[in-house]
Amino acid sequence: MTLTAREVKKKVHKKIPHECMGEILNFVKNLDLHFWGSLIRKTAKENAIYVAIYKDLENIGYMSLNEDVQEILHVSHKSLAHNQKIVRRVLSSWAKTIIKIGDKNKWDRVQEDIDLPKKLKDANLLADSADFKIQAKGRMSKKHEDYSYKEEHYAQRFQGIVDMAGRFRYLSVGYSPKIHDSSFLKINSHWIEQNFVGGVIVADSHYSWGKLNIKNVKFYLKYIARISVWNEETEQHEKRCTEEEEAFNKLHSEVRSRVEEPYAQLKNMWKALKNPFAESKTQHNYLVLFAAAVHNWKTTQNYGLDSE
């Protein structure tokens, strides 16, 4: 299937608005990207950007992609692969201009328009990690540092903090899925204390270390079952929460789903993130960051928020 430049753009615009692509192209227009191949036409840089994004949206291999876009770029599949890496790196630089930590005033301003339960009314941020699959080289081992029990596959774990609209305020680079969320907090506690002053974060019980040890930040976690109750059906003692704690936990789960949804949207939108990523971890980092930034851009427009 041979595609024209117009057809590639149309496919990209189905998922990324014209206005967003306009900002991306404006960001890269004066950059020397050192592409390989005969990209000498005036529109070559723009076409190369669109092709690179199209590749990751659809998760197309380089050989197949080269056949699809040969009439647009006129380069070999090796040059296409080289250029893809350059584009991802540049797009990740654009992403850093979109994903901004902000401050308590900005987080609270977003939170004001969200209908939160009374007991979580002051919450202004959410935290969670997600694993994105990477391709295994050879036979997988569950003992390998890249093995994710969440995905039952090799993966990279990304730690994110989002505001109540679901925009990423922070997204880490990928790291081993073997690193527990509590360990991540310990390693980065000083940085979190400095950058998230006034943050009121809804998170799961994996973040209990942060609640006890991180200053300037408040954490809302679920209650853990502690009361021993006799179950007549099983004829065993089991741990339960009080009714009040159970009610809070239910509300907590409803609110915390706001941090799970952005990750799900990234995987659903970008087929290269839904499937095991076949290139380097660095390239994987670039793509996840760019995907998160596009998500932020779209969320900002959908909610009518300040772009900051």
C-alpha positions as CSV (number, residue, x, y, z in Angstrom):
1,M,0.0,0.0,0.0
2,T,1.5,3.3,-1.1
3,L,0.5,6.4,0.7
4,T,0.6,10.0,-0.2
5,A,1.7,12.7,2.2
6,R,-1.9,13.9,2.4
7,E,-3.1,10.4,3.4
8,V,-0.4,10.0,6.1
9,K,-1.3,13.4,7.5
10,K,-5.0,12.5,7.5
11,K,-4.3,9.3,9.5
12,V,-2.2,11.2,12.0
13,H,-4.9,13.9,12.4
14,K,-7.5,11.4,13.3
15,K,-5.6,11.0,16.6
16,I,-3.6,14.2,17.0
17,P,-5.4,17.5,16.2
18,H,-4.1,19.8,13.4
19,E,-3.4,22.5,16.0
20,C,-1.2,20.2,18.1
21,M,0.7,19.2,15.0
22,G,1.1,22.8,14.1
23,E,2.8,23.5,17.4
24,I,5.1,20.5,17.0
25,L,6.1,21.6,13.5
26,N,6.7,25.1,14.6
27,F,9.0,23.8,17.4
28,V,11.2,21.8,14.9
29,K,11.1,24.1,11.9
30,N,14.4,25.8,12.6
31,L,16.2,22.7,13.9
32,D,18.9,20.9,11.8
33,L,17.8,17.3,12.3
34,H,20.7,15.7,10.3
35,F,18.4,13.3,8.4
36,W,19.8,10.6,6.2
37,G,18.7,10.3,2.6
38,S,17.5,12.7,0.0
39,L,15.2,14.9,2.1
40,I,15.8,18.0,0.0
41,R,12.2,19.1,-0.7
42,K,10.8,22.0,1.1
43,T,8.2,19.8,2.8
44,A,10.6,17.0,3.5
45,K,11.1,17.8,7.2
46,E,7.3,18.1,7.8
47,N,6.6,14.9,5.9
48,A,9.4,13.1,7.9
49,I,7.8,14.2,11.2
50,Y,4.4,13.0,10.1
51,V,5.7,9.6,8.9
52,A,7.6,9.1,12.2
53,I,4.5,9.8,14.3
54,Y,2.4,7.6,11.9
55,K,4.8,4.7,12.4
56,D,4.5,4.8,16.2
57,L,0.7,5.3,16.2
58,E,0.3,2.2,14.0
59,N,3.4,0.2,15.1
60,I,4.5,-0.5,11.5
61,G,7.9,-2.2,10.8
62,Y,10.5,-0.2,8.9
63,M,10.4,-2.4,5.8
64,S,6.6,-2.1,5.5
65,L,6.7,1.6,6.4
66,N,9.3,2.2,3.7
67,E,7.0,0.6,1.1
68,D,4.1,2.7,2.3
69,V,5.9,6.1,2.2
70,Q,8.6,5.6,-0.5
71,E,6.8,8.1,-2.8
72,I,6.9,10.7,0.1
73,L,10.4,10.4,1.4
74,H,12.5,8.5,-1.2
75,V,14.8,7.0,1.4
76,S,16.0,3.5,2.2
77,H,14.5,1.6,5.2
78,K,17.9,2.0,7.0
79,S,17.7,5.8,6.6
80,L,14.1,5.7,7.7
81,A,15.1,3.9,10.9
82,H,17.9,6.5,11.5
83,N,15.6,9.4,10.9
84,Q,12.9,7.9,13.2
85,K,15.4,8.0,16.1
86,I,16.2,11.6,15.5
87,V,12.5,12.6,15.3
88,R,11.6,10.8,18.5
89,R,14.5,12.6,20.3
90,V,13.3,16.0,19.1
91,L,9.7,15.2,19.8
92,S,10.7,14.4,23.4
93,S,12.2,17.8,23.7
94,W,8.9,19.3,22.6
95,A,7.2,17.1,25.2
96,K,9.3,18.7,28.0
97,T,7.8,22.1,27.1
98,I,4.3,20.6,27.6
99,I,4.7,18.5,30.7
100,K,5.2,21.0,33.5
101,I,5.2,20.4,37.3
102,G,3.4,23.6,38.1
103,D,2.7,24.5,41.7
104,K,0.0,24.2,44.4
105,N,-2.0,27.2,43.0
106,K,-2.1,25.6,39.5
107,W,-3.0,22.1,40.9
108,D,-5.8,23.6,43.1
109,R,-7.2,25.6,40.2
110,V,-7.7,22.4,38.2
111,Q,-9.1,20.6,41.2
112,E,-11.7,23.3,41.8
113,D,-13.7,22.2,38.7
114,I,-13.6,18.5,39.7
115,D,-16.4,17.1,41.9
116,L,-14.5,15.2,44.6
117,P,-15.9,13.4,47.6
118,K,-15.9,15.5,50.8
119,K,-13.2,13.4,52.5
120,L,-10.9,13.9,49.6
121,K,-11.9,17.5,48.8
122,D,-8.4,18.9,49.2
123,A,-6.7,16.3,47.0
124,N,-5.0,18.0,44.0
125,L,-2.7,15.3,42.5
126,L,-2.6,11.5,41.9
127,A,0.3,9.1,41.6
128,D,0.8,5.7,40.1
129,S,3.2,3.8,38.0
130,A,2.6,1.8,34.8
131,D,4.6,-0.8,32.9
132,F,5.1,-0.5,29.1
133,K,6.3,-3.7,27.3
134,I,9.6,-4.0,25.6
135,Q,10.7,-6.7,23.3
136,A,12.7,-9.6,24.9
137,K,16.0,-10.6,23.3
138,G,16.0,-14.4,23.6
139,R,14.1,-16.3,26.2
140,M,12.4,-14.4,29.0
141,S,13.3,-15.0,32.6
142,K,11.1,-13.9,35.5
143,K,14.3,-13.2,37.4
144,H,15.5,-10.7,34.9
145,E,15.4,-7.0,35.9
146,D,13.2,-6.2,33.0
147,Y,10.5,-8.8,33.8
148,S,7.2,-7.2,34.8
149,Y,4.7,-9.3,36.7
150,K,2.0,-6.8,35.9
151,E,2.5,-7.3,32.1
152,E,3.9,-10.9,32.3
153,H,6.6,-9.6,29.9
154,Y,9.7,-7.6,29.8
155,A,8.9,-3.9,30.3
156,Q,9.9,-0.5,31.5
157,R,8.2,1.1,34.5
158,F,7.2,4.7,34.4
159,Q,6.3,6.7,37.5
160,G,3.7,9.5,36.9
161,I,2.1,12.3,38.9
162,V,-1.0,13.7,37.3
163,D,-3.4,16.6,38.2
164,M,-7.1,16.0,38.7
165,A,-7.8,16.6,35.0
166,G,-5.5,13.7,34.2
167,R,-2.6,15.8,32.9
168,F,0.9,14.5,33.6
169,R,2.7,16.9,35.9
170,Y,5.7,14.5,36.1
171,L,6.7,11.4,34.2
172,S,9.9,9.6,35.0
173,V,12.2,7.9,32.5
174,G,11.7,4.1,32.3
175,Y,13.3,1.9,35.0
176,S,13.2,-1.7,36.1
177,P,9.8,-3.1,37.0
178,K,11.5,-4.8,39.9
179,I,11.8,-1.4,41.7
180,H,8.8,-1.1,44.0
181,D,6.9,2.2,44.2
182,S,8.0,2.7,47.8
183,S,11.7,2.3,46.7
184,F,11.2,4.9,44.0
185,L,9.9,7.3,46.6
186,K,12.9,6.7,48.9
187,I,15.3,7.3,46.0
188,N,13.5,10.5,44.9
189,S,12.1,11.7,48.2
190,H,14.2,14.9,48.4
191,W,13.3,15.9,44.8
192,I,9.6,15.2,45.5
193,E,9.7,17.3,48.7
194,Q,11.2,20.2,46.8
195,N,9.0,20.1,43.7
196,F,5.6,19.1,45.1
197,V,5.3,21.4,48.1
198,G,1.5,21.6,48.9
199,G,0.7,18.5,46.9
200,V,-2.1,16.4,48.3
201,I,-1.7,13.0,46.5
202,V,-4.1,10.2,46.1
203,A,-2.2,6.9,45.7
204,D,-2.4,3.2,46.5
205,S,-0.9,1.5,49.6
206,H,2.5,1.1,47.8
207,Y,3.1,4.8,48.6
208,S,2.8,4.4,52.4
209,W,6.5,5.1,52.8
210,G,5.9,8.5,51.3
211,K,3.1,9.3,53.8
212,L,5.3,8.6,56.7
213,N,8.6,10.1,55.4
214,I,8.1,12.8,52.7
215,K,7.7,16.3,54.0
216,N,5.6,19.1,52.4
217,V,3.4,16.5,50.7
218,K,0.2,14.9,52.0
219,F,-0.8,11.4,50.9
220,Y,-4.3,9.9,50.9
221,L,-4.0,6.1,50.9
222,K,-6.5,3.3,51.4
223,Y,-7.1,1.9,54.8
224,I,-5.6,-1.6,55.3
225,A,-7.7,-4.3,56.9
226,R,-6.6,-4.7,60.5
227,I,-9.6,-5.9,62.5
228,S,-9.7,-9.6,63.0
229,V,-13.2,-11.0,62.4
230,W,-14.5,-14.6,62.6
231,N,-15.9,-15.9,59.3
232,E,-18.5,-18.6,60.0
233,E,-18.5,-19.8,56.4
234,T,-14.8,-20.4,56.2
235,E,-14.4,-21.0,59.9
236,Q,-11.4,-18.8,59.9
237,H,-10.4,-15.4,61.2
238,E,-9.9,-12.7,58.5
239,K,-8.8,-9.1,58.4
240,R,-11.4,-6.5,57.7
241,C,-11.8,-2.7,57.7
242,T,-14.5,-0.9,59.6
243,E,-17.6,0.2,57.6
244,E,-16.4,3.8,57.6
245,E,-13.0,2.7,56.3
246,E,-14.6,0.6,53.6
247,A,-16.7,3.6,52.5
248,F,-13.6,5.7,52.3
249,N,-11.7,3.0,50.4
250,K,-14.5,2.9,47.8
251,L,-14.4,6.7,47.3
252,H,-10.6,6.5,47.1
253,S,-10.7,3.9,44.3
254,E,-13.1,6.0,42.3
255,V,-10.8,9.0,42.5
256,R,-7.6,7.1,42.0
257,S,-9.0,5.7,38.7
258,R,-8.2,9.2,37.3
259,V,-4.5,8.3,37.3
260,E,-5.0,4.9,35.7
261,E,-7.0,6.3,32.7
262,P,-4.2,8.4,31.2
263,Y,-1.9,5.4,31.0
264,A,-4.6,3.4,29.4
265,Q,-5.2,6.1,26.9
266,L,-1.5,6.1,25.9
267,K,-1.5,2.4,25.2
268,N,-4.8,2.5,23.3
269,M,-3.7,5.4,21.1
270,W,-0.2,4.4,20.4
271,K,0.1,0.8,19.1
272,A,3.9,1.0,19.6
273,L,3.2,1.3,23.3
274,K,0.5,-1.3,23.5
275,N,2.8,-3.9,22.0
276,P,6.4,-4.8,23.0
277,F,8.6,-2.0,21.9
278,A,11.4,-3.4,19.6
279,E,14.0,-0.6,19.8
280,S,16.2,0.7,22.5
281,K,15.1,1.8,26.0
282,T,16.2,5.3,25.2
283,Q,13.9,5.4,22.2
284,H,11.1,3.9,24.3
285,N,11.6,6.7,26.8
286,Y,11.4,9.3,24.1
287,L,8.1,7.9,22.8
288,V,6.4,7.5,26.1
289,L,7.3,11.1,27.0
290,F,6.0,12.4,23.7
291,A,2.8,10.4,23.9
292,A,2.2,11.8,27.4
293,A,2.7,15.3,26.2
294,V,0.2,14.8,23.3
295,H,-2.2,13.5,25.9
296,N,-1.6,16.6,28.0
297,W,-2.2,18.9,25.0
298,K,-5.5,17.2,24.2
299,T,-6.7,17.2,27.8
300,T,-5.9,20.9,28.1
301,Q,-8.0,21.6,25.1
302,N,-10.9,19.3,26.2
303,Y,-11.1,20.8,29.6
304,G,-10.5,24.4,28.5
305,L,-7.6,24.7,30.9
306,D,-4.7,27.1,30.8
307,S,-1.8,25.7,28.8
308,E,0.7,27.2,31.4
